[in-house]
Amino acid sequence: MRIQTLLAAAVAAATALPALADGPRLYPVPTTENYCPAGLQPVSINGAICCGKPNTSVTWYDMKRHPVQRARYTPAVTCAEGQKGCS
């Protein structure tokens, strides 16, 4: 049992290594000002803004945005004033 657990952990670590080889994700910052040196632009690394070359096309803010839209309540039927339980 112990050998199978170690083998599973080794396989998981080996599959994660290519993702770590790419380095950190550098997200472009949507701005019109650029105070970075020539050839660089504002990028975000885990929310911190610095200068660099982005390696993704999506911004940090778009990546962190929650994909679920909130439902809005709209009553299907409007009741006249003073009337209870319209159907």
C-alpha positions as CSV (number, residue, x, y, z in Angstrom):
1,M,0.0,0.0,0.0
2,R,2.8,2.4,0.9
3,I,4.6,1.9,-2.4
4,Q,1.4,2.6,-4.4
5,T,1.0,5.9,-2.5
6,L,4.6,6.9,-3.1
7,L,4.2,6.0,-6.8
8,A,1.0,8.0,-7.1
9,A,2.8,11.0,-5.5
10,A,5.7,10.7,-7.9
11,V,3.5,10.6,-10.9
12,A,1.5,13.6,-9.7
13,A,4.8,15.6,-9.1
14,A,6.1,14.6,-12.5
15,T,3.0,15.9,-14.3
16,A,3.1,19.2,-12.4
17,L,6.8,19.9,-13.4
18,P,6.0,21.2,-16.9
19,A,3.6,23.7,-15.6
20,L,6.2,25.1,-13.2
21,A,8.8,25.3,-15.9
22,D,6.8,28.1,-17.7
23,G,7.4,30.5,-14.7
24,P,4.8,32.7,-13.1
25,R,1.8,34.1,-15.1
26,L,2.4,37.7,-16.1
27,Y,-1.0,39.4,-16.8
28,P,-1.2,42.6,-18.8
29,V,-2.6,45.6,-16.9
30,P,-5.3,47.5,-18.8
31,T,-4.0,51.1,-18.6
32,T,-3.1,54.0,-21.0
33,E,-0.1,55.2,-18.9
34,N,3.2,53.3,-19.3
35,Y,6.0,54.4,-16.9
36,C,8.0,51.2,-17.7
37,P,11.4,51.2,-19.6
38,A,11.3,50.8,-23.3
39,G,10.2,47.3,-24.4
40,L,8.3,46.6,-21.2
41,Q,4.7,47.3,-20.1
42,P,2.8,47.2,-16.9
43,V,2.0,43.6,-15.8
44,S,0.4,42.0,-12.8
45,I,1.9,39.1,-10.8
46,N,-0.5,37.8,-8.2
47,G,-2.2,41.3,-8.0
48,A,1.1,43.3,-7.7
49,I,1.8,45.6,-10.6
50,C,5.3,45.9,-12.1
51,C,7.1,46.1,-15.4
52,G,7.6,43.1,-17.7
53,K,6.3,41.3,-20.8
54,P,3.0,39.5,-20.4
55,N,2.8,35.8,-21.2
56,T,-1.0,35.7,-21.1
57,S,-3.7,37.6,-23.0
58,V,-6.3,37.8,-20.2
59,T,-5.9,40.5,-17.5
60,W,-5.6,39.7,-13.8
61,Y,-9.0,41.3,-13.1
62,D,-10.8,39.1,-15.7
63,M,-9.1,36.0,-14.4
64,K,-10.1,36.6,-10.8
65,R,-13.7,37.5,-11.7
66,H,-16.2,35.0,-10.6
67,P,-17.9,33.2,-13.6
68,V,-21.3,32.9,-12.0
69,Q,-23.8,35.7,-12.7
70,R,-26.2,36.6,-9.9
71,A,-29.9,36.0,-10.5
72,R,-32.1,39.1,-10.3
73,Y,-35.5,38.8,-8.6
74,T,-38.3,40.1,-10.8
75,P,-41.9,39.4,-9.7
76,A,-43.9,37.6,-12.4
77,V,-47.2,39.1,-11.3
78,T,-48.0,42.4,-9.8
79,C,-50.9,42.6,-7.4
80,A,-53.2,45.6,-7.0
81,E,-52.8,47.5,-3.8
82,G,-54.6,45.9,-0.9
83,Q,-55.0,42.5,-2.7
84,K,-53.3,39.4,-1.2
85,G,-51.8,36.4,-3.0
86,C,-52.3,37.2,-6.7
87,S,-52.4,34.1,-8.9
